Amino acid sequence: MYAVLTDDPDLARAGIGDRSYHFVEYVDGSRNEPIEDPNVVHSVACWGDTETVEAEPDRAAVAADGTRATATGEGGWGTVCPTDPDYRDGVLERIEELEGDVRLTTLGFPGEAYCQCKRCDRRFADAESDDRTAWRTTVVTDFVAAVARRVDGDLLATAYPDPYPGQLEQRAGIDLAALSAFVDGVLVPLCSPGYETSYWVESIARGFDATLRELETDVELAIQLSGARIEPDRLAEVTRTVEPYADEIVYGTYPDDAETVRETIELLREQAAVPG
């Protein structure tokens, strides 16, 4: 199955591929109106919100040395602390208003060093576990469970592209085994405009496929690729390297990339239809 991911509502409705992922909440803090279409997946930035972090810096996730998770940091966007109760409630309320499938982005903590604000320190001190990584995974899992109760379609969680055992927990507090009870799919972004090299794409896709298989779960795997600065035949070639491991390929698509992605999908379907 092929899909496009875009923040452009016209492109989301263009019928490229089998369905579209449309950003209703983006990491810069902007929001779009939901599209009422069963073939559109609502993409929601959970804690990534540069606008909020810039306007209210005390809401940002913070490291032990006082560094705040702002747009100038590693992620490229500001990240609200995942234990901020008012912000959490707001995200859940907005998700509850959506109909159909939902994809969560910027899920979890913005890095291993976060968050060590006073609220997180206090909650960790009161927790049953003395393992901060385990506590962080509980925070994230509880949030996803709360989201799942409010979604009437499929729920997909975005995972940082690191399938090495234990790394997602340490990086972001994401435990795929725990999340498998609440999500229908995991989406892994493997984006690189042009893909001058692509061996790493296959390696990471294979790693996530193996991880989900070991969990013996029905959770599906979607791989996100970039449609930027690449020719259709090259993008089709990259796609074929990950298709054996993925249930769905999602192309990050801007309006200028739309024809490239459309031609890529047509080429892949033509090749799949050829016997042999």
N, C-alpha and C positions, 0 to 999 in steps of 0.2 A: 504494500500500500504506500502511496506517495501523497505528501501533503506540503503545503507552503506555510511559513510562519511570517507574519507581517503585522505592522501597526497601521497599514493602509486599508480602510474599510472597503474601498472599491476593489482592491486586489484580493482581499479576503473573499469577496463575492464573485470573483472572476471565473471560478470553476477550474482552476489549474490543479490537476491532481484529484485525489479522491476526497479530500477535505482540506480545511484551512484552520490554522491556529492564529487567532487574532488577539493582539494585546489590548486588554481592557484596562490594565494597569501596568505602567512601564517603570523601569528603574529610575528614570529621571523625575518621577513623581506625577507625570501626566496620565490622564485617563481618557479612554474612549468609550463611547456608548456601546453596549453589548449588541451583537448581531443575532437576531432571532432566526436561527437556521440550524437544523439538526446536524449539518455537515461542518459547523464551525465550533472549534474548541476555544473556550475563553482562557486566555493566558494571563495569569495574575502574578505580579511581583509581590511577594509576601513582605519581606523586610527591607528589600532594596528600595530606597526612596530618597533620592538626593535632595529634592525640594524640602522635605520635612527636616532632614538632617541639617541643611543650611539655615533653615528658619529657626529650628529649635535644636541646637547642637547638643544639649544635654540629653537628648533622646537617642543619640548615636551609641552603638556598641563601642566599648572602650577596652583597651588592653591594660595590663598591669602598670605600664609606664605612663599611662595617661593618653596614649595615642587613640584618637577617635577614628572610627571607620567612615571616612569621608570620601568624596569623589576623587580626591587626589591619591587615594591609597591603591592597593593592589587590585581591587576589584573594578575600579573605574566608576563606582557609584557610591553614594552614601548608604549606610545600612543602619536601620533602627535596631536597638537592642531587642532580641526576641522574647525577653520577659517583660517588656513594656505592656502593662495590662490594657490601657486605654487604646493603644495602637492595635494590639492583638484583637480586641473586641471589634474595632472598626473594620479590620480586614475580614473577620468572620461575618460581620453583618453584610458587607458588600458581596461576599461570595454567596451568601444565602439568597441574595436577590437574583443571582444568575440561574439560567435554565440550561440544562444539558451538561456537556463535558467541560471539565476544568483542568488546566495545567498550572501547577505551581512553579514559579521561578524564585530565585534568591531565597531558597528554602534553607533555614538553619542559620548558624553563626558564620560570620564573614571570614573566619580563619581560626587557626588553633589558638591564637593569643586572646581571642575574644570569647565571652564578654566578662569583664571583671569590674563592672560598675558596683556601686554599693548594694543595689537591689539584688544583682546576681550573687554577690558574695554572701549576702544574708540568706538567700534562698538555698544556696548550696550548703551553707552551714546548718540549715534546718533539715536538709534532706537525709534520707536513710543511708545513702551511699557516701563513702568518703573518696570516691573516684570522680573527679570533675568531668572527665570524658563521658562516663556513664550518666552523670546528672544531665549533661548537655543533651545527650541523645533522648533522655526522657522528656526534656522540654520540647524538643522538636517532634518527637513521636506523639506526644499529647496534643500538640497543635494540629498535626495532620489528622489525628483521630477526630478532633473537633471539626475540622474542615469536612471530613468524609460524611459526618452526620448531616451536613448542610448541602451536599451536592447530590442532585437527583440523576446525574449521568455518571460517566466514568471519571475517575480522578487519576491524573498523572503527576508524578513528582520529578522535578529536574534534579539530576545528580551531577556533582562536579566530576569531570572525566578522569577519575583515578580509581581503577578497580582493584588496586592492590589491597589485600586483606587488612582491615582496621583503619585504612587511611581516611575514608569518608567520615567515620566516627570522630577521628582526631581533628580533621579539618573543619567540619561543619556540624557535627552532632547528628549526622544522618546514618541510621542503622537500617540497611535495606531489609534485613530479616524482620525487624520490628515493623517497618512500614508496609511490608507485604500483606499484613492483615487489613490494611486500610486503602491501599492504592491498587489501581488496575493496570498501571503502566509506569515505567521509568523512562524518562527521556534524557539522553546524554548528548550535550552539544560538543561536536568535534569540528569546529569552524576554523577555516584558514583560507582567506581569499586566494584563489589561484591554485592551491594545493601543489606547489612545486615538488614536494615530497609527500607521500601518503602512506608509507609503511606503518606509521604510528596510528593512523586511523583504524586500520585493520586490527592492530594489536589491542587497542583499547576496546573496540567493539567486541572482539573475541573474549576479552577479559570479563566484560560485563555479562555477556551471554553465559559464560561459564559460572559466574557468581550466581546468577538467577537460576540456572539449572541445578546447582548444588543446593539451593534453598528449596527445591522441589515445589515451586510456586507457579501459579498461573499468571503471574505478573508479566506483561509483555514489555519488550524492549524497543524503544524508538531511538533512532540515531539522527541527530540534526547536523546537516551539512550546510555550507555556505554557497550561495549562488552568485557571489560577487567575483568579478575580474577573472572569469574562467569561460572557456568554450564548452558548448554542450557535450561534445564527444569526450572531453577530459572529465567533466563532471559525471558523465555516465560511467566512465572507467572507475572513478573513485567510488561511486555508488555501488558498483558491482563487487568491490572488495569487502564491503560491509553487509551487503544484503544477506549472505548466508547466516548472519548472526542476529539480524534485526527483523522485527515484525512490521516496522514502518520506517520510512525515510522521510524526514521533514527538512525541507529546504528553507533556510533563512533567506527571505526574498524582499528586496526593495523594488519599487516600480521599474527602475532601470534594469533590473535583473529578471523581470517577469518572463520575457521571451526566451532567455537562456534556460530558465527552469522548465518552461513549457516544452521547449524543444528537447531537453534532456529526458523528460518523462516520456515523450512520444518515441524517442529513440530507444529507450529501455523497453517500452512495451512492444515495439516492432521487433526488437532482437529476441524478446521472450517468446514471441509468436512464431519464430522461425524454428522448424523441427530440427532436432539433432542436438 
